[in-house]
Amino acid sequence: MHFLRFSFRQAFQGLWRNSVMTFAATFTMVLMLILLSALVIVINGVEAGLEFIESRVEIRAELFPVSDSQIAAFQAELEARPDVGTVTYVSKEEALARFIADREAQGLTDISEAYVNTNPFPAYYSVELVDPRDSQEVVDVLNAQTGLVSIVLGQQTGIERLVNLTAQLRNLGFIVLSFVALTVLLIVVNSIRMALMARAQEIEIMRLVGASDRYVRWPFILEGVLVGLFGAFITLLLLLAASPAISDIASDIAGSVPLGFDQSLTYQITAITLGAGLALGGLGAWISVRTYLR
């Protein structure tokens, strides 16, 4: 207990004595943690939006005028495939009714009278896949039905672009965060090293009177941990203050697409921010102490 009181007292005194470097290390730590949190929020939002879009992706196979038995037989064949989730047959009449209903829902002019004696819409299969990113094989099967299927319409390109965008965001974020984290680490190392140099004579006296390495090292390691802790708390307070604005901006951008901004994301950001702050602060201090006090 005495050792802990001594270590924390010395750590706080060291931070106060070296206030300029402490401020620089904490400021850079906050910058890095804000970038890390922003990356987590963006990636979470993109992945939640991607999952929502995937749940609504369908392959539409428009059909030639054929018999009901042919339509039912091929529908059963599609439904038996392990990569197909559901297959819905939409008749010409249903397709026209859906078109008119969609226009009404959007507040557009009612043009149903123009289709009283004509129906230009083909019947079609609406095929939902188990994994929308693996659609090519099903598309090939549909295209092979030349006497039944007239055209196949899919949304695979959009899904692939979103998946690639998510991967690129992860890679870019990792590169940027690596540089910022290295900067934070170097600042923490230099901050603790300056504290060690300022107290070099005191450290030498402690060693001469028999102080163990633990008594000498741990106050400085705690300085680094406290810098990380202060940076994490400041970051979380800034994110808390900015959360309404972040939510409003994200909602304006995404519209009706859900972004996964729930309580689990709050816990995730809190854990990542605290963990990254403590790890970087502690690691920087440990490196500095280990190289200086050999």
Solvent accessible surface area in square Angstrom, and as a share of the most:
residue,aa,sasa,rsa
1,M,170,0.76
2,H,111,0.49
3,F,34,0.14
4,L,92,0.46
5,R,133,0.48
6,F,32,0.13
7,S,1,0.00
8,F,80,0.33
9,R,118,0.43
10,Q,20,0.09
11,A,0,0.00
12,F,105,0.44
13,Q,67,0.30
14,G,1,0.01
15,L,14,0.07
16,W,208,0.73
17,R,142,0.52
18,N,23,0.12
19,S,57,0.37
20,V,120,0.69
21,M,40,0.18
22,T,20,0.11
23,F,146,0.61
24,A,35,0.27
25,A,0,0.00
26,T,15,0.09
27,F,126,0.53
28,T,16,0.09
29,M,0,0.00
30,V,15,0.08
31,L,83,0.41
32,M,6,0.03
33,L,0,0.00
34,I,58,0.29
35,L,63,0.31
36,L,32,0.16
37,S,1,0.01
38,A,45,0.35
39,L,38,0.19
40,V,19,0.11
41,I,26,0.13
42,V,68,0.39
43,I,20,0.10
44,N,37,0.19
45,G,7,0.07
46,V,32,0.19
47,E,66,0.29
48,A,24,0.18
49,G,7,0.07
50,L,17,0.09
51,E,124,0.56
52,F,50,0.21
53,I,63,0.32
54,E,27,0.12
55,S,78,0.50
56,R,165,0.60
57,V,13,0.08
58,E,47,0.21
59,I,4,0.02
60,R,84,0.31
61,A,0,0.00
62,E,37,0.16
63,L,8,0.04
64,F,91,0.38
65,P,136,0.86
66,V,39,0.22
67,S,55,0.36
68,D,115,0.60
69,S,79,0.51
70,Q,92,0.41
71,I,14,0.07
72,A,62,0.48
73,A,66,0.51
74,F,11,0.05
75,Q,38,0.17
76,A,58,0.45
77,E,95,0.43
78,L,1,0.00
79,E,88,0.40
80,A,85,0.66
81,R,52,0.19
82,P,128,0.80
83,D,37,0.19
84,V,10,0.06
85,G,43,0.42
86,T,75,0.44
87,V,11,0.06
88,T,63,0.37
89,Y,66,0.25
90,V,0,0.00
91,S,24,0.16
92,K,82,0.35
93,E,118,0.53
94,E,81,0.36
95,A,7,0.06
96,L,25,0.13
97,A,59,0.46
98,R,112,0.41
99,F,64,0.27
100,I,30,0.15
101,A,53,0.41
102,D,80,0.41
103,R,55,0.20
104,E,103,0.46
105,A,91,0.71
106,Q,128,0.57
107,G,67,0.64
108,L,86,0.43
109,T,100,0.58
110,D,89,0.46
111,I,53,0.27
112,S,36,0.24
113,E,148,0.67
114,A,71,0.55
115,Y,45,0.17
116,V,111,0.64
117,N,149,0.76
118,T,75,0.44
119,N,39,0.20
120,P,88,0.55
121,F,47,0.20
122,P,45,0.28
123,A,13,0.10
124,Y,10,0.04
125,Y,0,0.00
126,S,11,0.07
127,V,0,0.00
128,E,74,0.33
129,L,22,0.11
130,V,103,0.59
131,D,50,0.26
132,P,13,0.08
133,R,107,0.39
134,D,90,0.47
135,S,6,0.04
136,Q,115,0.51
137,E,110,0.49
138,V,0,0.00
139,V,27,0.16
140,D,74,0.38
141,V,37,0.21
142,L,0,0.00
143,N,80,0.41
144,A,71,0.55
145,Q,60,0.26
146,T,106,0.62
147,G,59,0.56
148,L,10,0.05
149,V,10,0.06
150,S,53,0.34
151,I,85,0.43
152,V,26,0.15
153,L,80,0.40
154,G,50,0.48
155,Q,97,0.43
156,Q,41,0.18
157,T,80,0.47
158,G,36,0.35
159,I,2,0.01
160,E,87,0.39
161,R,171,0.62
162,L,48,0.24
163,V,44,0.26
164,N,81,0.42
165,L,80,0.40
166,T,6,0.04
167,A,43,0.33
168,Q,114,0.51
169,L,46,0.23
170,R,112,0.41
171,N,92,0.47
172,L,109,0.54
173,G,10,0.10
174,F,144,0.60
175,I,92,0.47
176,V,61,0.35
177,L,21,0.10
178,S,50,0.32
179,F,139,0.58
180,V,23,0.13
181,A,25,0.19
182,L,96,0.48
183,T,62,0.36
184,V,0,0.00
185,L,29,0.15
186,L,97,0.48
187,I,36,0.18
188,V,1,0.00
189,V,12,0.07
190,N,68,0.35
191,S,5,0.03
192,I,2,0.01
193,R,87,0.32
194,M,94,0.42
195,A,6,0.04
196,L,0,0.00
197,M,118,0.53
198,A,87,0.68
199,R,15,0.06
200,A,41,0.32
201,Q,140,0.62
202,E,65,0.29
203,I,7,0.04
204,E,90,0.40
205,I,95,0.48
206,M,34,0.15
207,R,84,0.31
208,L,138,0.68
209,V,119,0.68
210,G,63,0.61
211,A,31,0.24
212,S,57,0.37
213,D,71,0.37
214,R,129,0.47
215,Y,59,0.23
216,V,3,0.02
217,R,67,0.24
218,W,110,0.39
219,P,3,0.02
220,F,2,0.01
221,I,19,0.10
222,L,21,0.10
223,E,3,0.01
224,G,0,0.00
225,V,39,0.22
226,L,11,0.05
227,V,2,0.01
228,G,0,0.00
229,L,48,0.24
230,F,73,0.30
231,G,0,0.00
232,A,0,0.00
233,F,106,0.44
234,I,73,0.37
235,T,0,0.00
236,L,37,0.18
237,L,117,0.58
238,L,87,0.43
239,L,28,0.14
240,L,127,0.63
241,A,83,0.64
242,A,40,0.31
243,S,48,0.31
244,P,85,0.53
245,A,55,0.43
246,I,57,0.29
247,S,49,0.32
248,D,90,0.47
249,I,106,0.54
250,A,17,0.13
251,S,60,0.39
252,D,120,0.62
253,I,143,0.73
254,A,25,0.20
255,G,56,0.54
256,S,108,0.70
257,V,41,0.24
258,P,66,0.42
259,L,36,0.18
260,G,28,0.27
261,F,77,0.32
262,D,81,0.42
263,Q,120,0.53
264,S,70,0.45
265,L,12,0.06
266,T,79,0.46
267,Y,134,0.51
268,Q,82,0.37
269,I,19,0.10
270,T,46,0.27
271,A,68,0.52
272,I,58,0.29
273,T,1,0.01
274,L,49,0.24
275,G,39,0.37
276,A,23,0.18
277,G,0,0.00
278,L,67,0.33
279,A,65,0.50
280,L,24,0.12
281,G,0,0.00
282,G,13,0.12
283,L,83,0.41
284,G,0,0.00
285,A,0,0.00
286,W,118,0.42
287,I,53,0.27
288,S,0,0.00
289,V,2,0.01
290,R,123,0.45
291,T,58,0.34
292,Y,83,0.32
293,L,6,0.03
294,R,217,0.79
